[in-house]
Structure formats: C-alpha cells, structure tokens
Amino acid sequence: VFHCVGINGNFLVLHHKYHLIRVKTSIYQIRETPEFFPGEPVVDPNHPKDTAIVRRMGWHRKEQAWFYYVLMKNKRKSRRYFASDLEKLPPHLYE
C-alpha cells in the first residue's frame, strides 16, 4: 500500500515503508481511504475479548474493498478480514 505525499509534474510521489517512489499519474489507481492501518488496534465484534493489531492490508479486486490481516494474541491469523468484520478499539482499552 502506497500513500501519496505529493505531485511532481506528471508524477505522483508515493511513500511505501521507507521509500519514496515516483509513478506516472496515468498508471496509478486511487482507492478510497482504508478504515484501518497497520499497527492499529482493532477488535472482531464476534469475539470482543480478543483484541488484535492490524498487521497487513491489501486491496481485493473482485470485491473492490480493502482487506486486513491481524495479529491476535501474538499469533498471525490467516483469516482475511474486511472493514465490516472489524471495529476500532476504543482508546481507553489500549492506552
């Protein structure tokens, strides 16, 4: 996942992890802002006692939606979650 941090002529300047990348605007597709980002605490409403941390995110082409992988109890969960499957953890529960 890249974050647009600027425009330089016909190029977008994108940030990915530790790199800045220039990409032609004609080949880049802009998506809506995701609900969650890596490192953000979340909870599965079906299992409210098990808090999780978003560890990775991606774009599902067929569903045209963001999906997320989480870390729960220090274990990587293989299940793919969509935004409708997760809720943000209230700040008072993780601070």
C-alpha positions in Angstrom: 0.0 0.0 0.0 1.4 3.4 -1.0 0.5 6.8 0.4 0.5 9.8 -1.9 2.7 12.5 -0.4 3.0 14.9 -3.4 2.8 15.6 -7.1 5.8 16.4 -9.3 4.8 17.3 -12.8 3.1 14.2 -14.4 4.2 12.0 -11.5 2.8 11.2 -8.1 5.3 10.9 -5.2 4.3 7.9 -3.2 5.6 6.7 0.2 5.9 3.0 0.9 7.6 1.9 4.1 11.0 3.6 3.9 10.9 4.5 0.2 9.7 7.4 -1.9 8.7 6.4 -5.4 7.6 8.5 -8.4 4.8 7.0 -10.5 3.1 8.3 -13.7 -0.3 9.5 -12.9 -1.7 7.6 -15.9 -0.9 4.2 -14.4 -1.8 4.8 -10.8 -5.3 4.0 -9.4 -6.5 5.9 -6.4 -8.6 3.9 -3.9 -10.7 5.2 -1.0 -9.0 5.7 2.3 -8.9 2.4 4.3 -10.7 2.1 7.6 -7.7 0.7 9.4 -3.9 0.9 9.0 -1.1 -1.5 10.1 -0.3 -1.2 13.8 -3.8 0.0 14.6 -5.6 -1.9 17.4 -9.0 -3.5 16.4 -11.5 -6.0 17.7 -13.6 -8.6 16.0 -17.2 -7.8 17.2 -17.9 -11.6 17.3 -15.0 -12.1 19.7 -14.9 -8.8 21.7 -12.5 -10.1 24.4 -9.8 -10.9 21.8 -8.1 -7.6 20.7 -5.9 -7.6 17.6 -3.5 -5.4 15.8 -3.7 -4.9 12.0 -0.5 -6.4 10.6 -1.1 -6.1 6.9 -3.7 -4.8 4.4 -4.4 -5.2 0.7 -6.9 -4.5 -2.0 -9.4 -7.2 -3.1 -10.0 -6.6 -6.8 -13.2 -8.6 -7.1 -14.9 -7.1 -4.0 -13.3 -3.7 -4.7 -12.6 -3.3 -1.0 -9.7 -3.2 1.5 -9.0 -6.4 3.5 -6.8 -6.8 6.6 -4.7 -9.5 8.3 -4.4 -9.2 12.0 -2.1 -10.3 14.8 -4.1 -11.7 17.7 -2.5 -13.0 21.0 0.9 -12.6 19.3 -0.1 -15.0 16.6 -0.7 -14.2 12.9 -4.3 -15.0 11.9 -4.7 -16.5 8.4 -8.3 -15.2 8.1 -8.8 -12.2 5.9 -11.0 -9.5 7.4 -12.9 -6.8 5.7 -13.7 -3.5 7.3 -17.2 -4.7 8.1 -15.7 -7.5 10.1 -13.7 -5.3 12.5 -14.1 -2.3 14.8 -11.7 0.2 16.1 -10.7 -0.5 19.6 -11.7 2.4 21.9 -8.6 4.3 23.1 -9.2 3.7 26.8 -8.8 0.0 26.2 -5.3 0.0 24.8 -3.6 3.1 26.3 
